[in-house]
Amino acid sequence: AARLEAEKKVNAEIAKKVAEKKAAAEAAKAEALKQAAEEAAAEAAAQNAPIDAPEAPEAEAPVEETPAEA
């Protein structure tokens, strides 16, 4: 019985280490995906900057007109 308990303890330790490694790998994967998404967003923003610039005043114009009408 003592040997069985010892084996259970060892298996639990191994399972814990495997789970920790898996969690660390998942965290690293998530971090890499997050970084890639941020880089893609920054790249898209850089490419869209000239397009967004003329749109910005147009988008603000109706907002500015509303107080004038009221």
HELIX and SHEET records of a PDB file:
HELIX    1   1 ALA A    2  GLU A   69  1                                  68    
END                                                                             
